[in-house]
Amino acid sequence: MKTVTVYLVRHGQTYFNRYNRMQGWSDSPLTEKGIQDAHEAGKRLQNVTFQHCYSSDRGRAIQTAEIILSHNINTHVPFSQTPLFREEFYGYYEGEDSAKSWFAAGAPHGSPTFKDIIADYSLDEAKDFVHQADPFGDAETATQYWTRLAKGFKWLREQAHDGDKILMVSHGTTIRSIVDKFGEKKFDVTVSPMNGGISTIQLTDEGISVLNYNQK
């Protein structure tokens, strides 16, 4: 049975993070703190021998991955980008104030904040609520989101060999959603992963298991 360990790292802080704006498929540069977040993650992971590094195809994830790799003992880690591990797509609400956006999505359901929606419903229903609130209907539904992620995990399994250690730089809600879905309720996903935070999962032929969440 093939077993692959994936180190999921959230990108460093961006300007949209700093300004508390919705940032899914949209992008903004790393702040100075965000660059430091990436360097700190790189130092913590410097002695892990990665066989491959992947990131989403958003600039904030690519830059974070490059900084992490600059610290690694393996100086020739192959690096690929993929749209399959992008953040959730927020459609009309991309770049909007986060609190305002989550109020628009959750208030009709009696849950005016993102934390309320997660506590009262679920992360998947949060995705569907944003889709329902989007006047253009462009925001990803939970089904659309997980169809994309399933393709991503299938692709990772096909690329990897038994025993591989993989670095994957992705995004806060994506990492939180993966931990929520496969973590057997052992982790508090009402808390967002920190910028530069590390979560670890294992891929096997039988499924996905979560080893830890939001380490820093």
C-alpha positions as CSV (number, residue, x, y, z in Angstrom):
1,M,0.0,0.0,0.0
2,K,1.3,3.4,-1.0
3,T,1.6,5.9,1.9
4,V,2.5,9.6,1.1
5,T,2.9,12.3,3.8
6,V,1.8,15.8,2.7
7,Y,2.8,18.9,4.6
8,L,0.1,21.4,4.1
9,V,1.3,25.0,4.6
10,R,-0.9,28.1,4.5
11,H,0.7,30.9,2.5
12,G,2.2,33.9,4.4
13,Q,0.1,36.9,5.3
14,T,-1.1,39.0,2.3
15,Y,-2.5,42.5,2.1
16,F,-6.0,41.1,1.7
17,N,-5.5,39.1,4.9
18,R,-4.3,42.2,6.7
19,Y,-7.3,44.2,5.5
20,N,-9.7,41.3,6.2
21,R,-10.9,40.9,2.7
22,M,-12.3,37.8,0.9
23,Q,-9.4,36.2,-1.0
24,G,-10.2,33.1,-2.9
25,W,-9.1,32.9,-6.6
26,S,-8.2,36.6,-6.3
27,D,-4.7,37.4,-5.2
28,S,-2.7,40.0,-3.3
29,P,1.0,40.3,-2.5
30,L,2.6,39.0,0.7
31,T,3.2,41.6,3.4
32,E,6.5,41.9,5.1
33,K,5.0,39.8,7.9
34,G,3.9,37.3,5.2
35,I,7.4,37.0,3.9
36,Q,8.6,36.4,7.5
37,D,5.8,33.8,7.9
38,A,7.2,31.9,4.9
39,H,10.8,32.1,6.2
40,E,9.7,30.8,9.6
41,A,7.9,27.8,8.0
42,G,10.9,27.1,5.9
43,K,13.2,27.0,8.9
44,R,10.8,24.6,10.7
45,L,10.7,22.3,7.7
46,Q,14.3,22.7,6.6
47,N,15.3,19.2,7.6
48,V,12.4,17.4,5.9
49,T,13.6,15.8,2.7
50,F,10.8,16.6,0.3
51,Q,10.5,14.6,-3.0
52,H,8.3,17.2,-4.5
53,C,6.8,20.6,-3.8
54,Y,3.4,21.8,-5.1
55,S,1.5,25.0,-4.6
56,S,-1.7,26.4,-5.9
57,D,-1.2,28.6,-8.9
58,R,-1.9,31.9,-7.0
59,G,1.1,34.2,-6.5
60,R,0.9,34.2,-2.7
61,A,1.2,30.4,-2.6
62,I,4.0,30.3,-5.2
63,Q,6.1,32.9,-3.4
64,T,5.6,31.2,0.0
65,A,6.7,27.9,-1.5
66,E,9.8,29.4,-3.1
67,I,10.8,30.9,0.3
68,I,10.2,27.6,2.1
69,L,12.3,25.7,-0.4
70,S,15.2,28.2,-0.1
71,H,15.8,26.8,3.4
72,N,15.5,23.1,2.6
73,I,18.3,20.6,2.9
74,N,17.3,19.2,-0.5
75,T,18.4,22.0,-2.8
76,H,16.8,20.4,-5.9
77,V,13.1,19.8,-4.9
78,P,11.0,19.7,-8.1
79,F,8.3,22.4,-7.9
80,S,4.9,22.4,-9.7
81,Q,1.8,24.6,-9.5
82,T,-1.8,23.5,-9.9
83,P,-5.2,25.2,-9.9
84,L,-6.7,22.1,-8.2
85,F,-5.5,23.3,-4.8
86,R,-6.6,26.9,-5.1
87,E,-8.7,28.5,-2.3
88,E,-12.5,28.3,-2.5
89,F,-13.8,30.7,-5.1
90,Y,-16.0,33.4,-3.6
91,G,-17.4,34.7,-6.9
92,Y,-19.0,38.2,-6.5
93,Y,-17.5,38.5,-3.1
94,E,-13.9,38.3,-4.1
95,G,-12.0,41.2,-2.6
96,E,-15.0,42.4,-0.5
97,D,-14.8,43.0,3.2
98,S,-15.0,39.6,4.9
99,A,-17.4,40.5,7.7
100,K,-19.8,42.1,5.3
101,S,-19.6,39.2,2.9
102,W,-20.2,36.5,5.6
103,F,-23.1,38.6,6.9
104,A,-24.7,38.6,3.5
105,A,-24.2,34.9,3.2
106,G,-25.1,33.8,6.7
107,A,-27.6,36.2,8.1
108,P,-30.5,34.8,6.0
109,H,-29.8,31.5,7.9
110,G,-29.6,33.1,11.3
111,S,-25.8,33.0,11.4
112,P,-24.3,36.5,10.8
113,T,-20.5,35.6,11.0
114,F,-18.3,33.0,9.4
115,K,-17.6,31.5,12.9
116,D,-21.4,31.3,13.5
117,I,-22.0,29.6,10.2
118,I,-19.4,26.9,10.9
119,A,-20.7,26.4,14.5
120,D,-24.4,26.4,13.5
121,Y,-24.0,24.6,10.2
122,S,-20.8,23.4,8.6
123,L,-17.9,24.5,6.3
124,D,-19.6,22.9,3.3
125,E,-22.9,24.8,4.0
126,A,-20.8,28.0,4.3
127,K,-19.7,27.4,0.7
128,D,-23.3,26.8,-0.4
129,F,-24.5,29.9,1.4
130,V,-21.9,32.1,-0.4
131,H,-23.0,30.6,-3.7
132,Q,-26.7,31.3,-2.9
133,A,-25.9,34.9,-1.9
134,D,-23.8,35.5,-5.0
135,P,-26.0,37.5,-7.5
136,F,-24.0,36.0,-10.4
137,G,-24.0,32.4,-9.0
138,D,-20.2,32.2,-9.7
139,A,-19.1,31.2,-6.2
140,E,-18.2,27.5,-5.8
141,T,-20.7,25.2,-4.3
142,A,-19.5,22.5,-1.9
143,T,-20.0,19.9,-4.6
144,Q,-18.0,21.9,-7.1
145,Y,-15.3,22.6,-4.6
146,W,-14.9,18.9,-3.6
147,T,-15.0,17.7,-7.2
148,R,-12.0,20.0,-7.8
149,L,-10.1,18.8,-4.7
150,A,-10.8,15.1,-5.5
151,K,-9.1,15.6,-8.8
152,G,-6.2,17.2,-7.0
153,F,-5.8,14.3,-4.6
154,K,-6.1,11.8,-7.4
155,W,-3.4,13.7,-9.3
156,L,-1.1,13.7,-6.2
157,R,-1.5,10.0,-5.7
158,E,-0.6,9.4,-9.3
159,Q,2.5,11.6,-9.1
160,A,3.9,10.3,-5.8
161,H,5.7,7.1,-4.8
162,D,5.4,5.1,-1.6
163,G,7.1,6.9,1.3
164,D,7.3,10.3,-0.4
165,K,7.2,13.5,1.6
166,I,5.5,16.3,-0.2
167,L,5.2,20.0,0.5
168,M,1.9,21.6,-0.5
169,V,1.4,25.3,-0.1
170,S,-2.3,26.2,-0.2
171,H,-4.9,28.3,1.5
172,G,-6.7,28.8,4.8
173,T,-10.2,27.6,4.0
174,T,-8.8,24.8,1.8
175,I,-6.6,23.4,4.5
176,R,-9.4,23.9,7.1
177,S,-11.8,22.1,4.8
178,I,-9.5,19.1,4.3
179,V,-8.9,18.8,8.0
180,D,-12.7,19.1,8.7
181,K,-13.6,16.4,6.1
182,F,-10.9,13.9,7.0
183,G,-9.9,14.7,10.5
184,E,-12.6,12.7,12.2
185,K,-13.6,15.7,14.3
186,K,-10.4,15.6,16.3
187,F,-9.4,19.2,15.4
188,D,-11.0,22.5,16.1
189,V,-11.7,23.9,12.6
190,T,-13.5,27.0,14.0
191,V,-9.9,28.2,14.3
192,S,-8.3,29.2,11.0
193,P,-4.8,27.9,10.2
194,M,-2.2,30.6,10.8
195,N,-0.3,32.1,7.9
196,G,2.7,29.9,7.6
197,G,1.0,27.3,9.8
198,I,1.7,23.6,9.1
199,S,-0.8,20.8,9.0
200,T,0.2,17.2,8.1
201,I,-1.9,14.6,6.3
202,Q,-1.2,11.1,5.0
203,L,-2.6,9.8,1.7
204,T,-3.0,6.0,1.3
205,D,-4.8,3.8,-1.2
206,E,-7.6,3.6,1.4
207,G,-8.1,7.3,2.0
208,I,-6.8,10.4,3.8
209,S,-5.9,10.8,7.4
210,V,-5.0,14.0,9.3
211,L,-1.9,13.8,11.6
212,N,-1.9,17.3,13.0
213,Y,-3.4,20.8,12.3
214,N,-2.1,24.3,12.4
215,Q,1.3,23.8,13.9
216,K,3.7,26.8,14.2
